[in-house]
Amino acid sequence: MDGPGQEQHTKSRVVKVDSLESWEFYVAQATNKGCPIVVHFTAAWCMPSVAMNPFFEEVASSYPDVLFLTVDVDEVKEVATKLQIKAMPTFWLMRDGAPLDKLVGANPEEVRKRIDSLVQSFRVDVA
């Protein structure tokens, strides 16, 4: 039973892409702001991918300057097909609307390392 004050006050930092149009909108918005993007391509039937969701949420809260997107490849087939996503989970790191790095598989340490590297290179360029 949930009473007042027991609800989560932290809103998810991960944005769920639900169409090709929303994908294009978020990528364009981030590109215009000069904001790096990290994308988690997932599928509800893929257990390693589902297992990465809490990790992805946690990482997203650590990097407020980065846009974190999640794309269910079955719900948004146009994006998965267009970007030739063949395995889940796949993580894309993007900048200026273009992919910089891609990591296939559920490897939290490597995903965090690559995001950290992306953010460091971004901060150096901005400084």
N, C-alpha and C positions, 0 to 999 in steps of 0.2 A: 504494500500500500504506500503510495507516494503522497506525502504531505507537502505543505509549502516549505520551501528552502531545501528540499531534497533533490530538486531537479538539477541537471547539469547546467552550469552557467557558461561553460566554454563552448562556443560555437565551432563547428568543424572548420578547419582551415583548408580542407580538401574540397574542391569544387567538382561536382559530378557533371560530366558532359553527357547530354541526353540527345544530341542531334548533330549533324554535320554543321548546321548553322551556328549552334552554340559553340562548337569547337572553333570555327573560324572567328567568331566574335571574341572569345577569350584569348586566342592567340594574337589577334590583331590588337586587342586592348593592351595586353602585356608588352607587345612589340612597341606600341606607341609610347608606353611608359618606360621602356628600356628595362623591363623586368624579366629576369630569367624564369623559365618554366620547367617544371618537372612533371612528367606524365606517367601514370601507372596504368598500363593496359592490362585489364583483368577479365575474368569470366567467373560467373557464379559457380560453375561446375569444377573449376580448377582449384583444388585445395591449397596448393602452395601459394597461389595468387590471393585467395581469400585470407590465408594466414598472414600475408604481408599487409593487410589493411590497417590493423592497429599500429604497426610499425610506421606505415606511411603517414598516418594521422599524427603520431608522435614527432616524426621528423618535420612535418609541416609546421608544427607549433614552434619548432626551434629556428625556423628561417622565415621571419615575417616579410622579408623583402622578395620572396620567391612565390610565384603562383604555382600551386599544386593542383593538378587535374587528375581525375580518374575517369577512365573510359572502359565501359563494359563492352567487349568486342562483339557480343551477341546482340546487345541493345543498339549499338551505333556501328553497324556493319560498314557503312560508307567510310567512316574514318579509318577503321582497321584495314579495310581493303585498299584505300587510297595510300596509306602509309606502309602497306605490306607487312602488317603485324601477323606473324605466323605462330608464335608461341607465347604462352602466358606463364608467369607474369613477364612483361617486357616493360622496362623503364626507359623513357626518353628524357634527355636533358636538352633543352632548347634555349636559344638566344636569338633575338631579332627574327623570330618566326621560323628559324631553321634549326634542324637537329644538330647538336654538337657531339652527343655521345648516346650510346644505346647499350643497355645491359639486359640480357635475357636470363631469367632465373630468379629464384628467391634467395638472395644473398644480402641480408640486411647490412652487414659491415661494408661490403663493396658499394652498395647503393649510397650509404651515408658518406663514405669516402669521396665518391664522385660528386655528390651534391655539394659537399664541403669545398671541393676543388673548384666547382663551377662558381660558387658564391665568392670564393677568394679571388678568382680571376675577374669576376664582375666588379668587386670592390676596388681592385687595383686599377681597372679601366676607368672607373668613375672618379677616383681620387685625383 
